[in-house]
Amino acid sequence: MTAADWTAIRLTAELAAVTTLLLLVVGTPLAWWLARSRSSLKPLWSALVAMPIVLPPSVLGFYLLLAMGPHGPVGQFTEWLGLGRLPFTFSGLVVGSVLYSMPFVVQPLQQAFEAIPERTLEAAATLRAGPLDRFFSVALPLARPGLITASVLGFAHTVGEFGVVLMIGGNIPGATRVLSVAIYEHVEATEYADAHRLSAAMVAFALLVLVTLYVVNRPRRDAAGPAP
Amino acid sequence: MIEARLQLDRRDFTLDVALQLPERGVTALFGPSGCGKTTLLRAIAGLERASGRVALGTDIWQDDATRRWLPTHQRPLGYVIQEAALFPHLDVAANLAYGRRRSAEAQRCGKAPGTSEASDTAAFSPDAVVDLLGIGPLLQRRTATLSGGERQRVAIARALATAPRLLLMDEPLAALDAQRKAEILPYLERLHRDLALPIVYVTHAMAEVARLADHLVLLDAGRVLAAGPLVELLARPDLPLAHQDDAGVVIEATVAEHDSAYGLSRVVFGGGALWVGETAARPGQTVRARVLARDVSVTRQLPIETSVVNVLPVWLESLVADRSTALLRLVVGRPGLLGATGATGAEGVLLLARITRRSCDALALHPGDALFAQIKGVALM
C-alpha cells in the first residue's frame, strides 16, 4: 500500500473516531429524550434524525455545502467565530459525518432506552436516586448493548461514507481524502490493484465489526429475563 | 398520622380521597381493580402527580397550599410492586446496597430529614434486613436466576434497607402462585410484628387483608367507601364486603392450650373461646382467627349432641335480608354482661352469620334475641 493510502486510512479512522465520540455525546441525551418524551414534537425530531437514511448522501452534502459556504448561515456563523469556512476541511467532514451517521447512533440508543421498563426507573426513584443518578446508575448500564451497537454502527457507517464527503470535503490528501474517496480515485485512474487492496480491507473490516457486534450483543441465556 | 388528601382527574377516572391513616400497623387499600388503589399509592409516593396534600406526621411531602412538592427520591419511603423491578444489571447484594447507600448519604447531607428514628435504625441494618427476609444465601446471585418469591423478598429487603418511614406495597403477592404466596406471607407477618413501620398495602385479595391488615380502606371508583379498623369494617353488614361469598370477621385471640390428642388448640378472646386446628403458636401468643359468615348458623336453644365444636352464646344486634338470604350481626356474649345499650365492635367480639331468609322467618329473629352461634369452620391466619 502506498503512503497516500495509509494517510487515507489514518484519516478515515480519525474521522470515524471523532464523529462517533461526538455522536455519543450529542446522541445519548437526544435518544433519551426521544425514548422518554411524550412531547408532540417527538415525531418531527424522530423524522429529522432518520432523514439521512432515506436521503441520497449527495443531497445532504449539497445542502451542507450551501449552509457551510460563505453565504450560508453556518458559514457566516463560523466566520463570525473566526473559525473560517468548513467546506473542504477536516472539521467540515466531521460536521457532515455527525449529521449523516446520526440515525445509526441515535436509533439503537433510543431502542435500548425504550426497552427499559418505566417501573425499573421508578424503583430507582423510590430508592432515593435523583433523575441524573437514575440515568447514570440504571438507564446507561441497562442500555449497554444499545450503546455498543450505536458506537460500532456510528463508527462503521462513518468509515463507509462517500457522497457527503465528496460534496463537502473534496479530495485533499491528509485533510479530506478518506478511504472511500481514495478507492474512487484509484478506480478512476484504473489502478485496480490498489482499489482491490483497499476495498478488500474494507470488506474485511465491515465483516469483522459486524461479527464482533453480534457476538458481544448475543443475548445471554442467564440474563434473558426473570426466571419462570 | 399519615395524611393523604388527593384529587386526580383523568378522562375515564377520578380519584378523590381524604384519608387519615394511623402511623402504626398495616393499612390495606382494598377494592376491585380500577378502583384507584394503585393510583392512590403512586400519588402518595409522588410517582403520580395528584393535587392535594400528603404528610407523614410533621413531614409534609406535598402541600399544594404552600406549593410544596417533594419528588419521589426525596421522600423517605419504601415501595414494593408486584413485578419486584429488581435491577437486572446488579446482583442481589448490589440491589440492596443501591438504596441503602443513597438514603444514608441523603441523611448525612440532611436532605431527607426524618428517616426512621434512631431506635429503629438497628432494625434496618443490612444484616437485620437480610435476616428478616431470609435472603442471606441469595446475596451473590444474579437477579435473573431468582424465583418469583425470591425476587419479591429481595425487593422488600431492598426497600427496607433504605430505613424508610413508610412502606408502600402494591399487590406484592399478586404475581405469585399459591405456593410462593405461602412462602412470602410469613415474612410479611414478621415485618408487621418486628418493625414499627407503617405499611400501606394495596391488594384485591381478601385473604391477604384478613391475614395482614390492621386497618382497612375500602375504595370504589376513586372514592373511599369506608375506612377504619379491620375488625370493625369486616363486621359491617352495610358494606359490600359483607355480601361477598368470602365475607367474614377476623378475631384477635390468644392461644390458651393445645389438645394434641385431637389435634386442636383453644384460643380465647374477650367474651369467648374457640377450638381451632392445632397451631404452631405457643400458649400466650396472639393469633388471628377468621370466621366466615357462611360457616355460622344460629339456634335458639343450646344445641345438644351436635358435631359442631364451637358453639357460642350470642345476641342478635341487627339483621339485613334480601330475597333469599339474611345476614345477621351477632355480638358474642349476653347483653347483660356487656351492657344492654348495644355493644359495638370496640366492646364485644362480633360475628356475621349468613342464613336463608326462610330460616330467619321460621325462627322469627329480631334484634336483641339471645341465640347460640354454631361455628362450622375457623381458619387461623
Interface residues (C-beta under 8 A of the other chain):
Chain A: P117 R119 T120 E122 A123 A124 A125 T126 L127 R128 A129 G130 D133 R134 S137 V138 P141 L142 R144 D222 A223 A224 G225 P226 A227
Chain B: A45 L47 P71 T72 H73 Q74 L77 G78 Y79 I81 E83 A85 L86 F87 P88 H89 Y98 G99 R102 S103 E105 A106 A112 R142 A144 T145 L146 S147 G148 R151 R158 A159 T162
